Amino acid sequence: MLRHDLLIVGGGLAGLSAALGADPTLKVGVISKVHPLRSHSVAAQGGINAALANRPDCADDTCEKHAFDTIKGSDYLADQDAAELLCQRAIPTIYELDHWGAPFSRFPDGSIAQRPFGGAGFPRTCYAADRTGHILLHTLYEQAVRRNVTFYDEWLVTDIIVRDRRLVGLVAYDLAGGEIIPLRARAVIFATGGYGRIFFRSTNAYINLGGGIGMAYKAGVPLKDMEFVQFHPTTLFGKNILMTEAARGEGGYLVNAKGRRFMEDYTPKAMELAPRDIVARSIQTEIDKGNGFENEYVHLDLRHLGREKILQRLPGIRDICIHFAGLDPVDRPIPIQPAQHYSMGGIDVDATCASPVEGFFAAGECACVSVHGANRLGGNSLLESIVFGRIAGESASLYLRGGPSEAGGDRETAETARALMARIQSVHEREAGENVFQLLNKLKRVMSDTAGIFRDAATLRRGLEELAVLREAYRRVFIYGPCGRYCQEMVVLVEFEHMMEVAEVILLGALKREETRGSHFRTDFPKRDDASWLKHTIITRSDKGPVVTYRDLQVGRYAPEERKY
Ligand SMILES: Cc1cc2nc3c(=O)[nH]c(=O)nc-3n(C[C@H](O)[C@H](O)[C@H](O)COP(=O)(O)OP(=O)(O)OC[C@H]3O[C@@H](n4cnc5c(N)ncnc54)[C@H](O)[C@@H]3O)c2cc1C
């Protein structure tokens, strides 16, 4: 059996940052179902926030102002101590990345360039043109390779094994070898990213199935605030590739079919740079009112920025438009529509990234600390992944230094691996059955139709009913192709089981929360209700089904008030 002190699942920014935060004397392994450099972090475009105050006209920016914007943006559901910690760590984090050689874009005086982003009082988003995730992921990977970290690339973790509320092992499918492998570790960090591909329209990579979140839930780890799903306002119509918020940060307009910059009717002060929940709803409202093009999209117009600025600041966006829409944004407006983008909720952890299960930690998009509350501000997620990834590595090392006693668990881990093999075998031996890719498409439809930008009790209930039908169908699932090496059918088959858990928790949390807050808009409860709902939703799995409880959040110096932009 393979043994490590610490196993990190995920090779994106959070996982690599965790590896760098871990005590270098520990035996650390990083498992990723794709090569780490193919993790979704690589696709991040617009930038990463820190109150560097580099623009001469913005010298007044501070960590406190960054924290306030984050908390207000969260519709006051963020834990304020955690949000403050995030913003304090932002500045040293950027300088560390800079010193490691991350090629940030620069102002003429040589300082790191910063651009405006939605919901931010100052231009504080640091960037590398519109390829920020790419440069950050490469920078962290380089540092992780320098360390004594073992990488298990193209290994899919399928199960975690918990005994007496303590983590004891993992099971993984080695895609290239085609084998099921049991692993033991004294501590595990999940950095498995978001669940975007549970929705029909999403900006996320196809690998973002959210299996990690569902797997943790299945093993008894609670999930927090899962009803808060971020829909990004501007994704390329039809393809749903992200058109970064930086396009509006650089001055892009949103225009409806009547030729009007309609954000004037919603947030006249902030205009296109209101937070994402508000802009996404405004666009959808325009489309629903019949003010969209072909009743499906509006325009993101960059033409007035001029060719030079577009080429310099938004070259990736221009490339995407040319290759995927056959248009050059220098001369033509971009058709856009909102789509799922980010998961505010996730595995329930505290500000040290520890979960209620001993030895099990989580960080990055799969985790909910919570710093984003009901709505994340653009540029805060790359930051969260790096800052809390590091904290998770440090916390797990501290836990291991405390010398947790040997938990045992070889037998359970080996048995879980054998049970998975037997299950795959029996599914494979079936003569016929349900095709898992078709089930996946149905699940995406259910989630997009019933848990989208606008929700109400009736549609959410329908979502839960349709999900129950899918669960039944999944019992008859069947593998069409050969099993063994690189069996994508097997990958989706294993992940789908976890995805259904994630879907149920989103729908249930959304049904129970009878108010509107941040990204969660209930047309039947259209107002925020602090008296009843200023609390986190915690959903735990039991033999009888999901158990919903609530937890008070940490309110600090910023008293909740109405959000105005
Ligand atoms: C198109 C796009 C643009 C974005 N732009 C920005 C931006 O400009 N600024 C910003 O702040 N945020 C942005 N975001 C959000 C941000 O990029 C992500 O939230 C963040 O990068 C997540 O990092 P992560 O390490 O948590 O997850 P990921 O980078 O998604 O990594 C997840 C890792 O987990 C591994 N994994 C998952 N499941 C398993 C399993 N079962 N077994 C083994 N390995 C597994 C994967 O292989 C991968 O290595 C953007 C997101 C998208 C989709």
The ligand as an SDF file (V2000), in Angstrom:
LIG
                    3D

 53 58  0  0  0  0  0  0  0  0999 V2000
  -12.6860   30.4630  -17.1060 C   0  0  0  0  0  0  0  0  0  0  0  0
  -12.4280   30.8840  -15.6870 C   0  0  0  0  0  0  0  0  0  0  0  0
  -11.7890   32.0880  -15.4340 C   0  0  0  0  0  0  0  0  0  0  0  0
  -11.5500   32.5000  -14.1290 C   0  0  0  0  0  0  0  0  0  0  0  0
  -10.9180   33.6970  -13.8960 N   0  0  0  0  0  0  0  0  0  0  0  0
  -10.6560   34.0730  -12.6310 C   0  0  0  0  0  0  0  0  0  0  0  0
   -9.9530   35.2850  -12.3680 C   0  0  0  0  0  0  0  0  0  0  0  0
   -9.5310   36.0010  -13.2700 O   0  0  0  0  0  0  0  0  0  0  0  0
   -9.7340   35.6290  -11.0740 N   0  0  0  0  0  0  0  0  0  0  0  0
  -10.1550   34.8550  -10.0230 C   0  0  0  0  0  0  0  0  0  0  0  0
   -9.9080   35.2110   -8.8780 O   0  0  0  0  0  0  0  0  0  0  0  0
  -10.7940   33.6810  -10.2560 N   0  0  0  0  0  0  0  0  0  0  0  0
  -11.0530   33.2790  -11.5260 C   0  0  0  0  0  0  0  0  0  0  0  0
  -11.7030   32.0940  -11.7500 N   0  0  0  0  0  0  0  0  0  0  0  0
  -11.9540   31.1890  -10.6180 C   0  0  0  0  0  0  0  0  0  0  0  0
  -10.6440   30.4980  -10.2130 C   0  0  0  0  0  0  0  0  0  0  0  0
   -9.8680   30.2610  -11.3560 O   0  0  0  0  0  0  0  0  0  0  0  0
  -10.8900   29.1700   -9.5120 C   0  0  0  0  0  0  0  0  0  0  0  0
  -11.8560   29.2990   -8.5020 O   0  0  0  0  0  0  0  0  0  0  0  0
   -9.5920   28.6470   -8.8720 C   0  0  0  0  0  0  0  0  0  0  0  0
   -8.5510   28.6530   -9.8200 O   0  0  0  0  0  0  0  0  0  0  0  0
   -9.8150   27.2630   -8.3050 C   0  0  0  0  0  0  0  0  0  0  0  0
   -8.5890   26.6960   -7.9460 O   0  0  0  0  0  0  0  0  0  0  0  0
   -8.5540   25.2610   -7.2570 P   0  0  0  0  0  0  0  0  0  0  0  0
   -7.1280   24.9400   -7.0470 O   0  0  0  0  0  0  0  0  0  0  0  0
   -9.4670   25.2780   -6.0910 O   0  0  0  0  0  0  0  0  0  0  0  0
   -9.2230   24.2770   -8.3170 O   0  0  0  0  0  0  0  0  0  0  0  0
   -8.7670   23.8100   -9.8220 P   0  0  0  0  0  0  0  0  0  0  0  0
   -7.7790   24.7120  -10.4360 O   0  0  0  0  0  0  0  0  0  0  0  0
  -10.0510   23.5920  -10.5390 O   0  0  0  0  0  0  0  0  0  0  0  0
   -8.0530   22.4400   -9.5470 O   0  0  0  0  0  0  0  0  0  0  0  0
   -8.7450   21.2890   -9.1250 C   0  0  0  0  0  0  0  0  0  0  0  0
   -7.7840   20.1290   -9.1220 C   0  0  0  0  0  0  0  0  0  0  0  0
   -8.3960   18.9990   -8.5270 O   0  0  0  0  0  0  0  0  0  0  0  0
   -8.1170   17.8530   -9.2900 C   0  0  0  0  0  0  0  0  0  0  0  0
   -9.1940   16.8940   -9.0100 N   0  0  0  0  0  0  0  0  0  0  0  0
  -10.5150   17.1300   -8.9430 C   0  0  0  0  0  0  0  0  0  0  0  0
  -11.1770   16.0140   -8.6000 N   0  0  0  0  0  0  0  0  0  0  0  0
  -10.2520   15.0470   -8.4410 C   0  0  0  0  0  0  0  0  0  0  0  0
  -10.3110   13.6730   -8.0930 C   0  0  0  0  0  0  0  0  0  0  0  0
  -11.4530   13.0710   -7.8120 N   0  0  0  0  0  0  0  0  0  0  0  0
   -9.1480   12.9810   -8.0600 N   0  0  0  0  0  0  0  0  0  0  0  0
   -7.9640   13.5800   -8.3480 C   0  0  0  0  0  0  0  0  0  0  0  0
   -7.8590   14.8790   -8.6690 N   0  0  0  0  0  0  0  0  0  0  0  0
   -8.9860   15.6090   -8.7080 C   0  0  0  0  0  0  0  0  0  0  0  0
   -8.0260   18.3380  -10.7180 C   0  0  0  0  0  0  0  0  0  0  0  0
   -7.2580   17.4590  -11.5070 O   0  0  0  0  0  0  0  0  0  0  0  0
   -7.3120   19.6720  -10.5050 C   0  0  0  0  0  0  0  0  0  0  0  0
   -5.9220   19.4750  -10.4530 O   0  0  0  0  0  0  0  0  0  0  0  0
  -11.9570   31.6760  -13.0550 C   0  0  0  0  0  0  0  0  0  0  0  0
  -12.5840   30.4650  -13.2980 C   0  0  0  0  0  0  0  0  0  0  0  0
  -12.8400   30.0910  -14.6040 C   0  0  0  0  0  0  0  0  0  0  0  0
  -13.5940   28.8050  -14.8280 C   0  0  0  0  0  0  0  0  0  0  0  0
  1  2  1  0
  2  3  1  0
  2 52  2  0
  3  4  2  0
  4  5  1  0
  4 50  1  0
  5  6  2  0
  6  7  1  0
  6 13  1  0
  7  8  2  0
  7  9  1  0
  9 10  1  0
 10 11  2  0
 10 12  1  0
 12 13  2  0
 13 14  1  0
 14 15  1  0
 14 50  1  0
 15 16  1  0
 16 17  1  0
 16 18  1  0
 18 19  1  0
 18 20  1  0
 20 21  1  0
 20 22  1  0
 22 23  1  0
 23 24  1  0
 24 25  2  0
 24 26  1  0
 24 27  1  0
 27 28  1  0
 28 29  2  0
 28 30  1  0
 28 31  1  0
 31 32  1  0
 32 33  1  0
 33 34  1  0
 33 48  1  0
 34 35  1  0
 35 36  1  0
 35 46  1  0
 36 37  1  0
 36 45  1  0
 37 38  2  0
 38 39  1  0
 39 40  1  0
 39 45  2  0
 40 41  1  0
 40 42  2  0
 42 43  1  0
 43 44  2  0
 44 45  1  0
 46 47  1  0
 46 48  1  0
 48 49  1  0
 50 51  2  0
 51 52  1  0
 52 53  1  0
M  END
$$$$
